[in-house]
């Protein structure tokens, strides 16, 4: 129980509704009310996001575009524009930071806010929701709870244009019979393993003694799961979230078996990555590559340098060098390049930017 005089912990989660698609509709108002899919057009492309009109057909993020087209033949496919999304995100986040002191931006379209010091947090979030719509014409769903876990579940609960306030008891009533996979941090492998043990719901997971969970998953993960299924989460809202890496990758319509073509594509990705980091004022000391072969075998390689890689050709050369060392024995289905151990450069006007790795 909090001590007398200590403010009750109150956390908000803000999540833009179908963010990428919504930005596209602002630029193409003639598409409003139609099923729109944001994705690169190709036989191996995946859906980045979709309007709610497309979602009614079962179209969802990360779904193969070919599957989405079968489910919604009338869908209009629009290629993603990261620069437009970054600009719109910056506008929304500036409004959020103007209204709330403690903000943790998680991606282009979502953020946690600490509302504990506000006298009327619900009123403040209603005002913020209205202001974002008035100034950007974008809708944001809001969830409020005693911790990050409940707040995020609440923001998802009534999308789009949702506003949901829950305490732990209300969260339990709402999701006790849902899969443990809805709890942030409980991934597919753990969910599948729990199902194999006969535990398919949060209610069933909560009935397992903490000691037994510790025996199954270890002394750290077991107790964490025990708290998680009780909607207990003490993670703080951290105002600055340092990105640790950023990457670029592409899946080819036709497998590449020519080494010169593979190297040219990897070099193109590396130069694009460096350009993005240049705009953000960041550099990294670790360069990595990702290679997926035609049989779906996937490997990663990385190399760490003593100082940050400060030249686009050096980044590209390092990536190509690792590809040559790996020497793929099959045609290549996917290539990717990554820079990690990121640091901010010194200099005027440099601002921290978040990695563009989130799909709505």
MISE-864457 format. One record per residue (C-alpha): residue number from 1; residue in one letter; chain; x, y, z. Coordinates in pm, 1 decimal. Example, Ala and Ser with C-alpha at 12.3 -4.5 7.8 and 13.67 -1.06 7.14 Angstrom:
% residues 2
KOLRO,n,res,chain,u,v,w
KOLRO,1,A,A,1230.0,-450.0,780.0
KOLRO,2,S,A,1367.0,-106.0,714.0
//
This chain:
% residues 360
KOLRO,n,res,chain,u,v,w
KOLRO,1,X,A,0.0,0.0,0.0
KOLRO,2,X,A,130.8,348.9,-75.3
KOLRO,3,X,A,232.1,556.3,226.1
KOLRO,4,X,A,12.8,847.4,332.3
KOLRO,5,X,A,82.0,1147.8,112.1
KOLRO,6,X,A,227.6,935.4,-169.3
KOLRO,7,X,A,39.2,984.9,-497.2
KOLRO,8,X,A,-132.5,677.7,-635.3
KOLRO,9,X,A,58.3,549.4,-937.0
KOLRO,10,X,A,-126.9,631.0,-1258.0
KOLRO,11,X,A,10.3,545.0,-1601.5
KOLRO,12,X,A,-127.8,627.6,-1943.8
KOLRO,13,X,A,-62.9,460.6,-2276.2
KOLRO,14,X,A,-133.0,645.8,-2600.6
KOLRO,15,X,A,-152.4,454.7,-2927.2
KOLRO,16,X,A,-231.2,614.7,-3262.7
KOLRO,17,X,A,-513.1,441.0,-3450.5
KOLRO,18,X,A,-389.4,264.9,-3767.5
KOLRO,19,X,A,-117.9,529.3,-3772.7
KOLRO,20,X,A,55.7,471.6,-4107.1
KOLRO,21,X,A,-276.5,420.3,-4284.9
KOLRO,22,X,A,-421.8,730.0,-4118.2
KOLRO,23,X,A,-131.4,942.9,-4238.2
KOLRO,24,X,A,-183.7,810.7,-4589.9
KOLRO,25,X,A,-555.0,899.7,-4577.1
KOLRO,26,X,A,-467.7,1256.8,-4482.9
KOLRO,27,X,A,-264.1,1276.2,-4803.5
KOLRO,28,X,A,-521.6,1083.6,-5007.9
KOLRO,29,X,A,-864.2,1183.9,-4872.3
KOLRO,30,X,A,-1033.4,1016.0,-5169.0
KOLRO,31,X,A,-943.4,680.1,-5008.4
KOLRO,32,X,A,-1141.0,745.8,-4688.8
KOLRO,33,X,A,-1393.0,474.2,-4613.0
KOLRO,34,X,A,-1216.1,225.7,-4840.9
KOLRO,35,X,A,-1007.0,-80.0,-4749.5
KOLRO,36,X,A,-648.7,43.4,-4770.3
KOLRO,37,X,A,-335.2,-160.8,-4706.7
KOLRO,38,X,A,3.1,0.0,-4649.7
KOLRO,39,X,A,269.6,-231.9,-4790.3
KOLRO,40,X,A,538.6,-259.4,-5051.6
KOLRO,41,X,A,385.0,-428.9,-5354.6
KOLRO,42,X,A,546.7,-764.3,-5428.4
KOLRO,43,X,A,483.5,-1138.7,-5396.6
KOLRO,44,X,A,675.2,-1159.1,-5068.5
KOLRO,45,X,A,564.7,-831.1,-4913.7
KOLRO,46,X,A,390.1,-813.5,-4578.7
KOLRO,47,X,A,123.4,-574.8,-4451.5
KOLRO,48,X,A,260.6,-283.4,-4251.8
KOLRO,49,X,A,-85.0,-168.5,-4144.1
KOLRO,50,X,A,-435.9,-141.5,-4281.7
KOLRO,51,X,A,-743.0,74.4,-4238.3
KOLRO,52,X,A,-1022.5,-60.5,-4022.4
KOLRO,53,X,A,-1228.2,-117.4,-4338.2
KOLRO,54,X,A,-962.1,-368.7,-4449.1
KOLRO,55,X,A,-934.5,-518.3,-4101.4
KOLRO,56,X,A,-1298.0,-623.8,-4113.6
KOLRO,57,X,A,-1189.6,-873.5,-4380.6
KOLRO,58,X,A,-929.7,-1021.6,-4145.0
KOLRO,59,X,A,-635.3,-822.1,-4279.6
KOLRO,60,X,A,-371.2,-758.8,-4013.7
KOLRO,61,X,A,-19.5,-628.8,-3965.5
KOLRO,62,X,A,268.0,-862.2,-4061.8
KOLRO,63,X,A,32.4,-1073.2,-4277.1
KOLRO,64,X,A,169.1,-1168.4,-4619.1
KOLRO,65,X,A,33.6,-924.6,-4875.1
KOLRO,66,X,A,-74.8,-1216.3,-5094.0
KOLRO,67,X,A,-296.4,-1343.9,-4809.8
KOLRO,68,X,A,-436.4,-995.5,-4750.1
KOLRO,69,X,A,-526.5,-961.9,-5118.5
KOLRO,70,X,A,-712.7,-1294.0,-5110.2
KOLRO,71,X,A,-908.2,-1187.9,-4804.8
KOLRO,72,X,A,-982.9,-841.7,-4939.1
KOLRO,73,X,A,-959.0,-836.6,-5321.1
KOLRO,74,X,A,-1086.9,-477.4,-5332.7
KOLRO,75,X,A,-809.9,-344.7,-5110.1
KOLRO,76,X,A,-601.7,-52.2,-5233.5
KOLRO,77,X,A,-229.7,-100.9,-5167.7
KOLRO,78,X,A,-29.2,210.9,-5083.1
KOLRO,79,X,A,351.2,198.8,-5045.7
KOLRO,80,X,A,483.8,311.4,-4704.3
KOLRO,81,X,A,649.8,653.2,-4669.7
KOLRO,82,X,A,868.8,655.9,-4358.8
KOLRO,83,X,A,955.1,1023.7,-4387.8
KOLRO,84,X,A,586.4,1118.6,-4375.3
KOLRO,85,X,A,527.2,895.1,-4073.9
KOLRO,86,X,A,830.5,1033.2,-3892.2
KOLRO,87,X,A,712.2,1390.1,-3948.5
KOLRO,88,X,A,359.1,1312.4,-3828.3
KOLRO,89,X,A,496.5,1127.5,-3526.0
KOLRO,90,X,A,715.4,1422.2,-3429.2
KOLRO,91,X,A,409.8,1650.7,-3435.2
KOLRO,92,X,A,202.1,1417.6,-3217.2
KOLRO,93,X,A,483.4,1354.8,-2969.4
KOLRO,94,X,A,550.7,1726.5,-2934.4
KOLRO,95,X,A,187.2,1774.8,-2830.8
KOLRO,96,X,A,210.0,1490.7,-2579.1
KOLRO,97,X,A,527.3,1633.9,-2426.7
KOLRO,98,X,A,365.8,1975.6,-2408.9
KOLRO,99,X,A,81.2,1832.9,-2200.6
KOLRO,100,X,A,265.6,1578.3,-1983.0
KOLRO,101,X,A,607.7,1606.7,-1818.2
KOLRO,102,X,A,714.0,1240.7,-1809.8
KOLRO,103,X,A,683.8,1074.0,-2152.9
KOLRO,104,X,A,843.5,751.8,-2276.4
KOLRO,105,X,A,814.3,721.1,-2652.3
KOLRO,106,X,A,811.6,355.8,-2750.1
KOLRO,107,X,A,780.9,387.8,-3127.7
KOLRO,108,X,A,655.0,627.0,-3391.2
KOLRO,109,X,A,295.5,582.0,-3280.3
KOLRO,110,X,A,287.4,495.9,-2912.1
KOLRO,111,X,A,406.3,634.4,-2580.4
KOLRO,112,X,A,365.6,587.8,-2207.0
KOLRO,113,X,A,302.3,887.2,-1980.5
KOLRO,114,X,A,326.7,910.5,-1601.9
KOLRO,115,X,A,11.4,1078.7,-1472.9
KOLRO,116,X,A,74.0,1019.8,-1101.8
KOLRO,117,X,A,128.2,1386.9,-1020.2
KOLRO,118,X,A,-181.7,1510.3,-1202.0
KOLRO,119,X,A,-487.1,1600.9,-996.5
KOLRO,120,X,A,-729.6,1490.9,-1271.6
KOLRO,121,X,A,-547.0,1249.0,-1503.8
KOLRO,122,X,A,-859.1,1141.2,-1693.1
KOLRO,123,X,A,-951.6,1498.8,-1775.6
KOLRO,124,X,A,-593.1,1567.3,-1882.8
KOLRO,125,X,A,-595.6,1270.3,-2119.7
KOLRO,126,X,A,-934.4,1365.2,-2264.5
KOLRO,127,X,A,-794.2,1711.8,-2334.8
KOLRO,128,X,A,-480.5,1564.0,-2490.7
KOLRO,129,X,A,-685.3,1330.1,-2709.8
KOLRO,130,X,A,-892.9,1622.0,-2838.2
KOLRO,131,X,A,-585.6,1838.7,-2896.3
KOLRO,132,X,A,-405.2,1572.1,-3101.9
KOLRO,133,X,A,-713.0,1536.8,-3323.1
KOLRO,134,X,A,-758.4,1913.7,-3360.9
KOLRO,135,X,A,-395.9,1984.7,-3449.2
KOLRO,136,X,A,-303.8,1675.8,-3652.6
KOLRO,137,X,A,-639.9,1527.7,-3764.5
KOLRO,138,X,A,-515.0,1195.4,-3628.0
KOLRO,139,X,A,-696.9,983.1,-3371.4
KOLRO,140,X,A,-525.7,840.8,-3065.2
KOLRO,141,X,A,-658.6,573.5,-2830.5
KOLRO,142,X,A,-586.4,619.7,-2461.0
KOLRO,143,X,A,-553.3,362.3,-2184.9
KOLRO,144,X,A,-509.9,450.9,-1818.4
KOLRO,145,X,A,-414.7,211.0,-1541.5
KOLRO,146,X,A,-200.8,162.4,-1231.7
KOLRO,147,X,A,92.6,35.6,-1437.7
KOLRO,148,X,A,226.2,2.2,-1791.3
KOLRO,149,X,A,79.8,-344.9,-1845.3
KOLRO,150,X,A,-277.4,-246.0,-1764.1
KOLRO,151,X,A,-248.4,89.0,-1944.8
KOLRO,152,X,A,-138.8,-74.5,-2270.8
KOLRO,153,X,A,-411.0,-338.7,-2255.6
KOLRO,154,X,A,-662.4,-62.0,-2187.1
KOLRO,155,X,A,-553.2,142.5,-2488.9
KOLRO,156,X,A,-605.8,-161.8,-2712.6
KOLRO,157,X,A,-939.2,-254.7,-2555.9
KOLRO,158,X,A,-1166.0,-5.0,-2728.8
KOLRO,159,X,A,-982.8,91.9,-3048.0
KOLRO,160,X,A,-1032.6,291.7,-3257.5
KOLRO,161,X,A,-1074.5,628.1,-3081.1
KOLRO,162,X,A,-1082.7,447.4,-2749.7
KOLRO,163,X,A,-1062.4,582.4,-2397.5
KOLRO,164,X,A,-1045.0,312.3,-2132.4
KOLRO,165,X,A,-959.8,333.8,-1761.2
KOLRO,166,X,A,-896.0,11.5,-1567.9
KOLRO,167,X,A,-750.7,-96.8,-1236.5
KOLRO,168,X,A,-595.2,-438.7,-1181.5
KOLRO,169,X,A,-920.3,-591.4,-1058.8
KOLRO,170,X,A,-1110.4,-467.9,-1365.1
KOLRO,171,X,A,-831.3,-593.6,-1591.5
KOLRO,172,X,A,-859.8,-936.9,-1431.0
KOLRO,173,X,A,-1235.6,-946.9,-1487.8
KOLRO,174,X,A,-1190.7,-845.8,-1848.4
KOLRO,175,X,A,-903.8,-1075.7,-1950.7
KOLRO,176,X,A,-889.0,-1365.0,-1704.0
KOLRO,177,X,A,-1008.2,-1605.5,-1973.7
KOLRO,178,X,A,-782.4,-1465.0,-2245.4
KOLRO,179,X,A,-456.0,-1621.1,-2358.8
KOLRO,180,X,A,-143.8,-1536.9,-2155.4
KOLRO,181,X,A,-1.5,-1417.9,-2487.6
KOLRO,182,X,A,-184.8,-1085.7,-2449.5
KOLRO,183,X,A,38.5,-998.5,-2152.9
KOLRO,184,X,A,326.8,-786.4,-2278.2
KOLRO,185,X,A,651.7,-981.3,-2275.8
KOLRO,186,X,A,487.0,-1326.1,-2285.8
KOLRO,187,X,A,593.9,-1441.1,-2629.8
KOLRO,188,X,A,465.9,-1715.9,-2862.1
KOLRO,189,X,A,716.0,-1976.4,-2738.8
KOLRO,190,X,A,614.6,-1931.2,-2376.6
KOLRO,191,X,A,246.9,-1923.6,-2473.1
KOLRO,192,X,A,284.5,-2248.3,-2668.2
KOLRO,193,X,A,477.2,-2412.6,-2384.1
KOLRO,194,X,A,209.9,-2312.1,-2134.1
KOLRO,195,X,A,-58.5,-2452.4,-2365.3
KOLRO,196,X,A,127.0,-2783.1,-2380.2
KOLRO,197,X,A,112.3,-2788.0,-2000.5
KOLRO,198,X,A,-263.5,-2737.0,-2017.8
KOLRO,199,X,A,-254.7,-2366.0,-1936.1
KOLRO,200,X,A,-444.8,-2175.8,-2203.2
KOLRO,201,X,A,-579.6,-1878.3,-2006.1
KOLRO,202,X,A,-455.4,-1613.0,-1765.6
KOLRO,203,X,A,-690.5,-1759.7,-1504.9
KOLRO,204,X,A,-525.0,-2100.6,-1537.9
KOLRO,205,X,A,-179.2,-1944.2,-1521.7
KOLRO,206,X,A,-270.0,-1758.4,-1202.0
KOLRO,207,X,A,-361.1,-2090.9,-1040.1
KOLRO,208,X,A,-6.2,-2223.2,-1080.2
KOLRO,209,X,A,205.4,-2169.7,-766.0
KOLRO,210,X,A,496.4,-1929.3,-801.3
KOLRO,211,X,A,740.7,-2202.5,-700.9
KOLRO,212,X,A,618.7,-2427.9,-980.3
KOLRO,213,X,A,654.6,-2151.8,-1239.7
KOLRO,214,X,A,1008.3,-2090.9,-1112.2
KOLRO,215,X,A,1085.3,-2460.4,-1155.5
KOLRO,216,X,A,954.3,-2449.6,-1513.2
KOLRO,217,X,A,1102.9,-2120.9,-1632.3
KOLRO,218,X,A,1378.5,-2030.8,-1388.7
KOLRO,219,X,A,1412.5,-1813.0,-1077.6
KOLRO,220,X,A,1362.3,-1486.1,-1265.9
KOLRO,221,X,A,1109.5,-1562.6,-1537.1
KOLRO,222,X,A,888.0,-1782.8,-1318.7
KOLRO,223,X,A,813.5,-1517.7,-1051.3
KOLRO,224,X,A,781.4,-1257.2,-1327.6
KOLRO,225,X,A,509.3,-1466.9,-1493.8
KOLRO,226,X,A,339.4,-1510.6,-1156.6
KOLRO,227,X,A,319.3,-1131.3,-1116.5
KOLRO,228,X,A,233.7,-1073.1,-1481.4
KOLRO,229,X,A,-81.5,-1286.3,-1477.5
KOLRO,230,X,A,-196.1,-1081.1,-1177.5
KOLRO,231,X,A,-153.8,-764.0,-1384.7
KOLRO,232,X,A,128.6,-653.2,-1156.1
KOLRO,233,X,A,398.5,-440.6,-1320.0
KOLRO,234,X,A,637.9,-198.9,-1151.0
KOLRO,235,X,A,829.8,-84.7,-1461.1
KOLRO,236,X,A,876.8,294.1,-1450.5
KOLRO,237,X,A,801.1,540.8,-1727.8
KOLRO,238,X,A,1149.3,638.3,-1846.8
KOLRO,239,X,A,1157.2,980.8,-2017.8
KOLRO,240,X,A,1453.2,898.2,-2245.7
KOLRO,241,X,A,1455.7,565.5,-2424.1
KOLRO,242,X,A,1793.7,508.1,-2586.0
KOLRO,243,X,A,1766.4,304.4,-2905.9
KOLRO,244,X,A,2025.3,30.3,-2916.4
KOLRO,245,X,A,2011.7,-54.4,-3285.1
KOLRO,246,X,A,1851.8,22.6,-3619.4
KOLRO,247,X,A,1830.0,-192.0,-3930.0
KOLRO,248,X,A,1716.4,-210.3,-4289.1
KOLRO,249,X,A,1621.2,-529.2,-4472.7
KOLRO,250,X,A,1444.3,-639.4,-4786.3
KOLRO,251,X,A,1283.2,-960.1,-4912.1
KOLRO,252,X,A,1331.3,-1025.3,-5282.6
KOLRO,253,X,A,1052.1,-1112.4,-5524.2
KOLRO,254,X,A,1292.0,-1358.3,-5689.1
KOLRO,255,X,A,1574.1,-1526.7,-5496.8
KOLRO,256,X,A,1913.5,-1374.7,-5575.9
KOLRO,257,X,A,2181.5,-1624.9,-5669.3
KOLRO,258,X,A,2423.9,-1380.7,-5831.8
KOLRO,259,X,A,2689.6,-1263.3,-5585.2
KOLRO,260,X,A,2733.7,-923.4,-5749.7
KOLRO,261,X,A,2360.2,-858.4,-5720.4
KOLRO,262,X,A,2360.0,-970.0,-5357.9
KOLRO,263,X,A,2645.3,-735.4,-5274.0
KOLRO,264,X,A,2484.5,-447.0,-5462.4
KOLRO,265,X,A,2158.2,-491.3,-5269.3
KOLRO,266,X,A,2338.8,-514.7,-4935.7
KOLRO,267,X,A,2538.9,-204.2,-5017.7
KOLRO,268,X,A,2218.0,-19.0,-5108.8
KOLRO,269,X,A,2063.4,-114.9,-4775.3
KOLRO,270,X,A,2375.3,-7.6,-4587.4
KOLRO,271,X,A,2382.1,332.9,-4756.1
KOLRO,272,X,A,2013.7,382.5,-4678.3
KOLRO,273,X,A,2071.6,292.1,-4315.7
KOLRO,274,X,A,2364.3,531.1,-4287.2
KOLRO,275,X,A,2156.4,811.1,-4440.7
KOLRO,276,X,A,1881.9,756.8,-4180.6
KOLRO,277,X,A,2132.6,756.3,-3895.5
KOLRO,278,X,A,2293.8,1068.3,-4039.2
KOLRO,279,X,A,1960.8,1252.5,-4016.7
KOLRO,280,X,A,1919.7,1136.5,-3658.6
KOLRO,281,X,A,2271.8,1229.0,-3552.0
KOLRO,282,X,A,2368.4,876.9,-3447.9
KOLRO,283,X,A,2648.5,632.3,-3512.2
KOLRO,284,X,A,2717.9,277.5,-3399.4
KOLRO,285,X,A,3018.6,61.3,-3333.2
KOLRO,286,X,A,2859.9,-272.6,-3427.1
KOLRO,287,X,A,2769.3,-363.6,-3784.4
KOLRO,288,X,A,2564.4,-675.4,-3854.7
KOLRO,289,X,A,2405.5,-851.9,-4148.7
KOLRO,290,X,A,2111.4,-1088.1,-4184.2
KOLRO,291,X,A,2088.3,-1344.0,-4463.8
KOLRO,292,X,A,1791.3,-1571.1,-4531.4
KOLRO,293,X,A,1841.6,-1843.5,-4788.7
KOLRO,294,X,A,1580.7,-1985.4,-5025.7
KOLRO,295,X,A,1517.1,-2276.2,-4783.3
KOLRO,296,X,A,1449.2,-2016.5,-4507.4
KOLRO,297,X,A,1775.8,-2085.5,-4325.7
KOLRO,298,X,A,1860.8,-1754.6,-4157.2
KOLRO,299,X,A,2199.8,-1646.4,-4028.2
KOLRO,300,X,A,2332.1,-1329.5,-3870.7
KOLRO,301,X,A,2688.5,-1203.4,-3851.1
KOLRO,302,X,A,2825.2,-897.6,-3672.3
KOLRO,303,X,A,3149.0,-712.9,-3616.1
KOLRO,304,X,A,3225.0,-452.7,-3347.6
KOLRO,305,X,A,3473.1,-173.8,-3404.7
KOLRO,306,X,A,3670.7,26.6,-3149.9
KOLRO,307,X,A,3507.5,353.9,-3256.6
KOLRO,308,X,A,3172.3,438.4,-3419.4
KOLRO,309,X,A,3155.6,377.1,-3794.5
KOLRO,310,X,A,3153.5,731.4,-3934.2
KOLRO,311,X,A,3155.8,673.3,-4310.0
KOLRO,312,X,A,2883.8,531.3,-4533.3
KOLRO,313,X,A,3127.7,339.1,-4751.1
KOLRO,314,X,A,3293.2,189.1,-4444.1
KOLRO,315,X,A,2954.2,64.4,-4327.0
KOLRO,316,X,A,2875.8,-81.8,-4668.6
KOLRO,317,X,A,3221.8,-240.3,-4697.3
KOLRO,318,X,A,3188.1,-402.4,-4355.1
KOLRO,319,X,A,2849.2,-549.2,-4445.4
KOLRO,320,X,A,2965.1,-677.0,-4784.0
KOLRO,321,X,A,3279.0,-820.3,-4626.0
KOLRO,322,X,A,3074.5,-1030.2,-4384.1
KOLRO,323,X,A,2857.4,-1152.5,-4672.0
KOLRO,324,X,A,3167.3,-1264.1,-4860.3
KOLRO,325,X,A,3299.9,-1443.4,-4553.2
KOLRO,326,X,A,2969.9,-1625.5,-4505.8
KOLRO,327,X,A,2958.6,-1715.3,-4876.5
KOLRO,328,X,A,2591.7,-1825.5,-4905.0
KOLRO,329,X,A,2563.1,-2174.7,-5048.0
KOLRO,330,X,A,2212.4,-2110.1,-5184.6
KOLRO,331,X,A,2020.5,-1831.5,-5349.4
KOLRO,332,X,A,1928.5,-1553.7,-5108.2
KOLRO,333,X,A,1568.8,-1470.7,-5016.0
KOLRO,334,X,A,1633.9,-1179.9,-4776.8
KOLRO,335,X,A,1919.5,-946.9,-4690.5
KOLRO,336,X,A,1948.1,-704.8,-4403.2
KOLRO,337,X,A,2204.0,-474.9,-4243.3
KOLRO,338,X,A,2205.5,-346.1,-3887.0
KOLRO,339,X,A,2401.1,-94.9,-3681.1
KOLRO,340,X,A,2407.7,-139.3,-3303.5
KOLRO,341,X,A,2575.6,13.3,-2997.4
KOLRO,342,X,A,2433.3,344.6,-3116.6
KOLRO,343,X,A,2560.9,675.0,-2980.5
KOLRO,344,X,A,2452.4,1033.9,-3026.5
KOLRO,345,X,A,2696.5,1257.4,-3208.0
KOLRO,346,X,A,2801.2,1583.3,-3048.2
KOLRO,347,X,A,2689.1,1897.9,-3221.6
KOLRO,348,X,A,2413.2,2157.4,-3242.5
KOLRO,349,X,A,2067.6,2054.7,-3345.6
KOLRO,350,X,A,2118.3,1683.9,-3282.2
KOLRO,351,X,A,1809.4,1517.6,-3139.7
KOLRO,352,X,A,1744.2,1163.4,-3033.7
KOLRO,353,X,A,1534.6,969.0,-3281.6
KOLRO,354,X,A,1369.4,634.5,-3226.4
KOLRO,355,X,A,1418.4,327.7,-3447.0
KOLRO,356,X,A,1162.7,286.6,-3725.4
KOLRO,357,X,A,1087.0,-75.8,-3644.0
KOLRO,358,X,A,722.5,-63.2,-3551.5
KOLRO,359,X,A,436.0,-179.1,-3761.0
KOLRO,360,X,A,91.3,-70.5,-3668.2
//
